[in-house]
Amino acid sequence: MGISDMIAEFIRGELEDADGVLELQRNDLAQRFHCVPSQINYVMSTRFSPEHGYIVESRRGGGGYIRITRVRVDRPTLLMHFINSIGPEIDTRSALAIVRNLYETEAISQETARLLQIVLSDTALRSVPRSTRDVLRADLMRQVLIHCV
């Protein structure tokens, strides 16, 4: 397990203990894991983004902190949030992160998650020109999620 995975797992565990809202000092966390503060920033941006179901607030400086909030809402509201957050296009990585988050929060079934992963993949969209794949991917994702509401 890499350092980023260890940091993310630690934060997820602390979030569970804190009932979904956690305040951390970036430097304290970096010291705990013997890494540079930019490693903490990397974990925040890649593992705790809105598409993963988190709101991250940050204040830099001596008294700076990171506040992470796990978004917990009912299923239809969560689905509508993601439907509305999908822009005119979405890349594969972002789409799959949303699918994973929706599955982990039980907003969609395992079967729906697997079908979305297949349908949204570049392999499934290989006959579509690369310049328009992300647009089609966003449209497909929106339509499937609308059906799930």
Secondary structure, 3 states (H helix, E strand, C coil): CCHHHHHHHHHHHHHHHCCCEEEECHHHHHHHCCCCHHHHHHHHHHHCCHHHCEEEEEECCCCCEEEEEECCCCHHHHHHHHHHHCCCCCCHHHHHHHHHHHHHCCCCCHHHHHHHHHHCCCCCCCCCCHHHHHHHHHHHHHHHHHHHC
